Amino acid sequence: MKFGRTFLPLVGALMAAAVGGPGSSAESKQVGPFCSAGETWLVRSDAEEVGDRYIMAGEISMDGRQLGDLFGWAPKISIGGEIQGDLFAAAQSIDISGTVRDSTRLFGQTVDISGTIEGDLLIFAATLTLKEDAHITGDVFGSVAHFIHMGRVDGNIRLTTGESRIEGSVGKDLKLKADTISLSEGARIKGDLTYTSRTKLPASAADYVEGEIIYNEVVDKDEDADDTRFSLGTVAGWLYWPVAAFIVGAILLALSGRHKQLPVERMNEEGWIGLAVGVLALPVLAVASIVAIFLVLTIPLGIIGLFLLAVLAFIGKIPTAIWLGRRVLAFAGKSEPSPYLALALGLLLVYLMISIPFYIGWAVWYAVTSAGIGAMILAIVALQRPGQKAPAEA
């Protein structure tokens, strides 16, 4: 769960950087566990840092002992000492020659590891090199463009790579998705080798694998085949969401009773206000839910918020569809159309507009959903007003 706390530490580090301003390589500004340095944040080999640290600097060099977690953001990060906790590092260049006593998450361009990681390694990088002295006791997973393994991994390796060169040992299974894979002298895979690639490894690869070798061939799809074929499955796939939305909308209309027309009335009377409320409600709810998850203690509230967001994103278009359907039917001479008929017609029009390409469809979806959410919020507010009368049923 510590990884989930990286958002607020980053904000704190940014605040510390703003407070500290530019500094020299020898000085840093610290606010509680947050620290910023204009050029270099340095912990010498005889020094010790107690507690978690969230660092933003021009360069991070940690050669001493860190008694806690270290979160670092810098162009260059070098870990030559000992971290008795988790390491989260985001940098252009990352070098680990020391020891990390817990899990490690790395995001960088070039990552070199010659030290020890006593936990799992999550990695996203252009190049990852596990040197001969590297030792990872847990699993390695993530995505790298170039992967060179000359060290020792006690757990599994699961990577998506462009090029992989295996010269070290893997204690369990090796699973790779790669354009090219090579196994050389010194490679030893104690579990299974499962790989997805355009080229199959030679038979000599079995000399390096104690388990099974499972090859998943990459098959290029025929771009001309089935791309433009009109089938019943295509129609059914397109109709799935409109039909699902109609069923949900019909259920909501039935449950709303005499209040079923209230959101549509709010759209007629306060349409622009409702749109503005909905436009703000979606991102505010999303950000609040994510922050709640990152705070760890409020994870249940964050999950509930994200679930509510998904529900609103789906049902938000229903009031707008009813409003749109009523308008179209009114032009056709039906002054009091059935809300179910209006819903069906409106959903058909909404999904046709949503399918417009080049971001137009996305903008239509956001506007339609926001307007519907805003109308529902205004309807709920209206029901709380003293003396509010429910509209007559159609």
C-alpha positions in Angstrom: 0.0 0.0 0.0 3.0 2.3 0.3 3.1 2.7 -3.4 -0.3 4.3 -3.3 1.1 7.1 -1.2 3.3 8.4 -3.9 0.9 11.1 -5.1 0.8 13.1 -2.0 4.6 12.8 -1.4 5.1 14.2 -4.9 2.9 17.1 -4.1 4.8 17.6 -0.8 8.1 17.5 -2.6 6.9 20.1 -5.1 5.8 22.3 -2.3 9.2 21.9 -0.6 10.9 22.8 -3.8 8.8 25.9 -4.2 9.5 27.0 -0.6 13.2 26.2 -0.8 13.9 27.8 -4.2 17.3 27.3 -5.9 20.1 26.2 -3.7 23.7 25.0 -3.8 24.9 21.4 -3.9 25.6 21.5 -0.2 22.3 22.8 1.0 18.7 21.6 0.9 15.4 22.7 2.2 13.4 20.3 4.3 9.8 20.5 5.5 9.1 17.5 7.7 9.8 14.4 5.5 9.7 16.5 2.3 13.0 17.7 1.0 14.2 19.6 -2.1 17.7 20.5 -3.2 18.6 22.9 -6.0 21.4 20.6 -7.3 22.3 17.6 -5.2 20.7 15.8 -2.3 23.6 13.9 -0.7 23.7 11.4 2.1 27.4 10.4 2.7 28.5 6.9 3.6 28.8 7.7 7.3 25.5 9.5 7.5 22.0 8.2 8.5 18.5 9.4 7.6 15.7 8.4 10.0 12.1 8.2 8.7 10.6 8.3 5.3 12.0 10.8 2.8 10.4 12.4 -0.2 13.1 14.1 -2.3 13.0 16.3 -5.4 16.4 17.5 -6.5 18.8 18.0 -9.5 20.6 14.8 -8.4 20.1 12.3 -5.6 23.1 10.4 -4.1 22.4 8.1 -1.2 25.6 6.4 0.1 24.6 6.2 3.7 21.7 4.5 5.5 18.0 5.3 5.0 15.9 4.0 8.0 12.6 4.2 6.1 11.2 4.6 2.6 12.8 6.8 0.0 10.8 8.5 -2.7 13.0 10.3 -5.2 12.5 12.4 -8.3 15.6 13.7 -10.1 17.4 13.6 -13.4 20.0 11.3 -11.8 19.6 9.0 -8.8 22.4 6.9 -7.3 21.9 4.4 -4.5 25.1 3.2 -3.1 24.1 2.8 0.6 21.3 0.9 2.3 17.6 1.6 2.3 15.7 -0.2 5.1 12.4 0.2 3.4 10.8 0.7 0.0 12.4 2.6 -2.9 10.4 4.6 -5.4 12.6 6.4 -8.0 11.8 8.3 -11.1 14.8 9.6 -13.0 16.5 9.7 -16.4 19.4 7.7 -15.0 19.1 5.3 -12.0 22.0 3.3 -10.6 21.6 0.9 -7.6 24.9 -0.5 -6.3 23.8 -0.7 -2.6 21.0 -2.6 -0.9 17.2 -2.0 -0.8 15.6 -4.1 2.0 12.1 -4.0 0.6 10.3 -3.6 -2.7 11.5 -1.2 -5.4 9.6 0.7 -8.1 11.7 2.4 -10.8 10.7 4.6 -13.7 13.6 5.8 -15.8 15.4 5.9 -19.1 18.5 4.0 -18.1 18.5 1.7 -15.1 21.7 -0.2 -13.9 21.5 -2.5 -10.9 24.6 -4.1 -9.4 23.4 -4.3 -5.8 20.7 -6.2 -3.9 17.0 -5.8 -3.8 15.3 -7.8 -1.1 11.8 -7.7 -2.6 10.0 -7.3 -5.9 11.1 -4.9 -8.6 8.6 -3.1 -10.7 10.3 -1.4 -13.6 9.4 0.8 -16.6 12.5 1.9 -18.5 14.1 2.2 -21.8 17.1 0.1 -20.7 17.4 -2.3 -17.7 20.8 -3.9 -17.0 21.1 -6.4 -14.1 24.9 -6.7 -13.7 26.8 -9.7 -12.6 26.6 -8.7 -8.9 22.9 -7.9 -9.0 20.7 -10.0 -6.7 16.9 -9.6 -6.6 15.2 -11.9 -4.1 11.6 -11.3 -5.4 10.0 -11.0 -8.8 10.8 -8.6 -11.6 7.9 -7.3 -13.7 7.1 -4.4 -15.9 8.2 -3.1 -19.4 11.6 -2.2 -20.8 12.8 -1.7 -24.3 16.2 -3.3 -23.8 16.8 -5.9 -21.1 20.2 -7.4 -20.1 20.3 -9.9 -17.3 23.7 -11.0 -16.0 22.9 -11.3 -12.3 20.6 -13.4 -10.1 16.8 -13.2 -9.7 15.4 -15.7 -7.1 11.7 -15.2 -8.2 9.9 -14.9 -11.5 10.7 -12.5 -14.3 7.7 -11.2 -16.3 8.6 -8.5 -18.8 7.5 -6.9 -22.0 10.6 -6.0 -23.9 11.9 -5.1 -27.3 15.2 -7.0 -26.9 16.1 -9.4 -24.2 19.5 -10.9 -23.4 19.7 -13.5 -20.7 23.0 -14.4 -19.2 22.1 -14.7 -15.6 20.0 -17.0 -13.4 16.2 -17.0 -12.8 15.0 -18.9 -9.7 11.5 -19.6 -11.0 9.7 -18.8 -14.3 10.8 -16.5 -17.1 8.0 -14.9 -19.1 8.9 -12.6 -21.9 7.1 -10.7 -24.7 9.9 -9.6 -26.9 10.9 -9.0 -30.5 14.3 -10.8 -30.0 15.5 -13.1 -27.2 18.9 -14.6 -26.7 20.2 -17.0 -24.1 23.9 -17.2 -23.7 26.5 -19.0 -21.5 25.7 -18.4 -17.9 22.0 -18.3 -18.3 20.1 -20.7 -16.0 16.3 -20.8 -15.8 15.1 -23.1 -13.0 11.4 -22.9 -13.9 9.6 -22.6 -17.2 10.4 -20.3 -20.1 7.3 -18.8 -21.7 7.9 -16.4 -24.5 6.0 -14.5 -27.2 8.0 -13.5 -30.2 8.2 -13.4 -33.9 11.2 -15.7 -34.0 11.5 -19.1 -32.3 14.5 -19.8 -30.1 16.9 -22.5 -31.4 16.8 -26.0 -29.9 19.9 -25.2 -27.9 17.8 -23.0 -25.6 16.7 -26.1 -23.8 20.3 -26.4 -22.4 19.6 -23.3 -20.2 16.0 -24.2 -19.1 15.2 -26.8 -16.4 11.5 -26.6 -17.0 9.4 -26.4 -20.1 9.8 -24.0 -23.0 6.5 -22.6 -24.2 6.5 -20.6 -27.4 3.6 -18.3 -28.3 4.0 -17.3 -31.9 3.1 -13.7 -33.0 0.8 -14.0 -36.0 0.4 -10.9 -38.2 -3.3 -10.2 -38.8 -4.5 -9.9 -42.4 -5.5 -6.2 -42.5 -7.8 -6.8 -45.5 -9.6 -9.8 -44.0 -12.8 -9.2 -42.0 -12.0 -5.5 -41.4 -15.0 -4.2 -43.4 -17.2 -7.3 -43.2 -20.7 -6.4 -42.1 -22.1 -9.2 -39.9 -24.8 -9.9 -37.4 -22.1 -9.8 -34.6 -21.1 -6.3 -35.6 -24.7 -5.1 -35.3 -25.2 -6.9 -32.0 -22.0 -5.4 -30.6 -23.1 -1.9 -31.6 -26.6 -2.3 -30.1 -25.4 -3.8 -26.8 -24.8 -0.5 -24.9 -27.9 1.3 -26.2 -30.1 -1.7 -25.3 -28.4 -2.0 -21.9 -28.9 1.8 -21.3 -32.5 1.5 -22.3 -33.2 -1.4 -19.8 -31.5 0.5 -17.0 -33.3 3.7 -17.9 -36.7 2.0 -18.1 -36.1 0.5 -14.6 -35.1 3.9 -13.2 -38.2 5.5 -14.8 -40.4 2.8 -13.2 -38.8 3.3 -9.8 -39.0 7.1 -10.0 -42.8 7.1 -10.0 -44.2 10.6 -10.0 -40.8 12.1 -10.0 -39.7 10.6 -13.3 -40.0 13.9 -15.2 -38.2 16.1 -12.7 -34.7 15.8 -14.2 -36.1 16.7 -17.7 -37.9 19.7 -16.2 -34.6 20.8 -14.6 -33.0 20.5 -18.1 -35.7 22.7 -19.6 -35.5 25.4 -16.9 -31.9 25.2 -15.8 -30.1 23.4 -18.6 -26.9 25.4 -18.7 -26.6 25.4 -15.0 -27.1 21.6 -14.9 -24.4 21.2 -17.7 -22.0 23.3 -15.6 -22.7 21.3 -12.5 -22.2 18.0 -14.3 -19.0 19.2 -16.0 -17.5 20.0 -12.6 -19.0 16.9 -10.8 -17.2 14.3 -12.9 -13.6 15.4 -12.4 -14.1 16.5 -8.8 -15.5 13.0 -7.9 -12.7 11.3 -9.8 -9.9 13.3 -8.1 -11.5 13.0 -4.7 -11.8 9.2 -5.1 -8.2 8.9 -6.3 -6.9 11.0 -3.4 -8.9 8.9 -0.9 -7.3 5.8 -2.3 -3.8 7.3 -2.0 -4.4 8.3 1.6 -4.6 4.5 2.4 -6.9 4.8 5.4 -9.7 6.1 3.3 -9.4 3.4 0.6 -13.0 2.1 1.1 -14.3 5.6 0.5 -12.2 5.9 -2.6 -13.4 2.6 -4.0 -17.0 3.7 -3.4 -16.4 7.0 -5.1 -14.9 5.3 -8.2 -17.9 2.9 -8.3 -20.3 5.8 -8.1 -18.3 7.6 -10.8 -18.7 4.6 -13.1 -22.4 4.4 -12.4 -22.9 8.1 -13.0 -20.9 7.9 -16.3 -23.3 5.2 -17.5 -26.7 6.5 -16.3 -25.8 10.2 -16.8 -26.9 10.0 -20.5 -30.4 8.8 -19.6 -32.0 12.1 -18.6 -30.4 13.8 -21.6 -31.7 11.0 -23.9 -35.3 11.5 -22.5 -35.0 15.2 -23.0 -33.7 14.9 -26.5 -36.3 12.2 -27.4 -39.1 14.5 -26.1 -37.9 17.4 -28.3 -37.8 15.2 -31.4 -41.2 13.8 -30.8 -42.6 17.2 -30.0 -41.5 18.3 -33.5 -43.4 15.3 -34.8 -46.6 16.5 -33.2 -46.6 14.4 -30.0 -47.1 16.9 -27.2 -47.1 14.4 -24.3 -45.0 11.4 -25.5 -44.3 8.4 -23.4 -41.0 8.7 -21.5 -40.1 5.2 -22.6 -40.5 6.1 -26.2 -38.6 9.3 -25.7 -35.8 7.3 -23.9 -35.5 4.8 -26.8 -35.4 7.5 -29.5 -33.0 9.7 -27.4 -30.6 6.9 -26.7 -30.5 6.0 -30.4 -29.6 9.6 -31.3 -27.1 9.9 -28.5 -25.2 6.7 -29.4 -25.2 7.8 -33.1 -23.6 11.1 -32.1 -21.1 9.4 -29.7 -19.9 7.2 -32.6 -18.6 10.3 -34.5 -14.8 10.0 -34.8 -12.0 12.6 -34.2 -12.7 13.4 -30.6 -16.1 14.8 -31.5 -17.9 11.7 -30.2 -15.9 11.9 -27.0 -16.9 15.5 -26.5 -20.5 14.7 -27.2 -20.4 11.9 -24.7 -19.0 14.2 -22.0 -21.5 16.9 -22.7 -24.5 14.5 -22.8 -23.3 12.7 -19.6 -22.5 15.9 -17.7 -25.9 17.5 -18.6 -27.7 14.4 -17.4 -25.7 14.2 -14.1 -26.3 17.9 -13.5 -30.0 17.5 -14.1 -30.2 14.7 -11.6 -28.3 16.7 -9.0 -30.6 19.7 -9.6 -33.6 17.4 -9.3 -32.4 16.1 -6.0 -31.9 19.6 -4.8 -35.3 20.6 -5.9 -36.9 17.8 -4.0 -35.3 19.1 -0.8 -37.0 22.5 -1.2 -40.1 23.1 1.0 -43.3 22.9 -1.0 -41.8 21.2 -4.0 -44.5 19.5 -6.0 -43.8 16.4 -8.1 -44.6 16.9 -11.8 -47.6 15.0 -13.2 -46.9 11.6 -14.7 -47.0 11.4 -18.5 
